[in-house]
Amino acid sequence: MKIAVIGAGNVGATLAGRWSALGHEVVLGAQDPASEKARATAASLGLTVSSLPEAAGQADVVLLATPGDVVIQAAQGCGDLTGKILVDATNPLNPQLSGLNHPEGLSSAQRLAMAIPGARVVKAFNTIGFGIMADPVLDGRRSVLFLSGDDREAVEQVSTLARETGFEPVVLGGLPTSRMQEEHALLWIHLSAKAGLGRDFAFSLVRRVAP
Ligand SMILES: NC(=O)c1ccc[n+]([C@@H]2O[C@H](COP(=O)([O-])OP(=O)(O)OC[C@H]3O[C@@H](n4cnc5c(N)ncnc54)[C@H](OP(=O)(O)O)[C@@H]3O)[C@@H](O)[C@H]2O)c1
């Protein structure tokens, strides 16, 4: 896959490195690709960094891994995203990381889809810490990764990517279910920061009968 990663911080850099190691064609997109920080991150991953529209323009899949409050602005800065799979890994967290901003009851991914109507929005990679994304197999079991989206083929492609990354993908349903994912992210953050679990844990599914 040709993947553009917008926002090469904790999440973006981790997934970019993982996907590149898996053989995908990954490019980083930054607001200021000439900045020392952007160039150093790209160099550490053995990748190139471009402007947002340059990076997104050459990709089939665009991962948004920016702070939640600027995700629509970042997507709008990517140029024409018509037909592209737009993966929203962000969470609309309040500054205390204790609650979510869901104006009119809409998730971040729903608002993103409304702002970028031609894109095939999939919510994923937002419910677990970035350290888990580097290696999602814990104690011999795959961490679960939830996905939501209205475009079934796009969800299927991101599920394949999630499985390659080491997760067990679980599709929740259409984009309205992305709200549950954002709530689930809050649960992970609470367990991590307030309930003493630290950052090296994830959720997995236990079944009585294998699927
Ligand atoms: N941290 C986690 O474990 C985790 C796990 C799951 C989901 N998430 C979610 O993933 C998102 C990213 O988290 P993170 O921890 O990776 O954050 P981070 O380390 O702060 O990285 C954010 C990245 O976004 C870039 N950025 C900021 N504003 C931008 C804009 N307007 N356009 C393009 N790029 C922009 C930043 O670039 P500059 O540094 O140059 O500003 C930086 O590279 C958040 O929404 C978070 O809730 C985080």
The ligand as an ORCA input file, in Angstrom:
! r2SCAN-3c Opt
* xyz 0 1
  N      -0.087      8.715     22.342
  C      -0.792      7.583     22.239
  O      -0.430      6.535     22.830
  C      -2.060      7.568     21.405
  C      -2.688      6.356     21.169
  C      -3.829      6.300     20.333
  C      -4.301      7.484     19.764
  N      -3.677      8.671     20.048
  C      -4.202      9.888     19.398
  O      -3.354     10.105     18.270
  C      -3.161     11.501     18.057
  C      -1.666     11.786     18.054
  O      -1.115     11.476     19.333
  P       0.464     11.495     19.548
  O       0.697     11.057     20.937
  O       1.149     10.823     18.419
  O       0.725     13.070     19.446
  P       2.102     13.828     19.222
  O       3.247     12.954     19.603
  O       1.952     15.152     19.875
  O       2.179     14.022     17.630
  C       1.271     14.837     16.951
  C       1.847     15.133     15.570
  O       0.908     15.933     14.847
  C       1.599     16.999     14.202
  N       0.677     18.118     14.005
  C       0.210     18.988     14.923
  N      -0.652     19.853     14.345
  C      -0.718     19.508     13.031
  C      -1.428     20.033     11.910
  N      -2.277     21.074     12.038
  N      -1.249     19.450     10.699
  C      -0.412     18.401     10.555
  N       0.295     17.859     11.588
  C       0.127     18.408     12.806
  C       2.738     17.313     15.147
  O       3.757     17.993     14.475
  P       4.609     19.132     15.262
  O       5.274     18.413     16.387
  O       5.523     19.628     14.220
  O       3.595     20.122     15.738
  C       3.162     15.919     15.584
  O       4.039     15.342     14.643
  C      -3.928     12.221     19.155
  O      -5.176     12.628     18.637
  C      -4.101     11.161     20.242
  O      -5.287     11.345     20.999
  C      -2.567      8.736     20.838
*
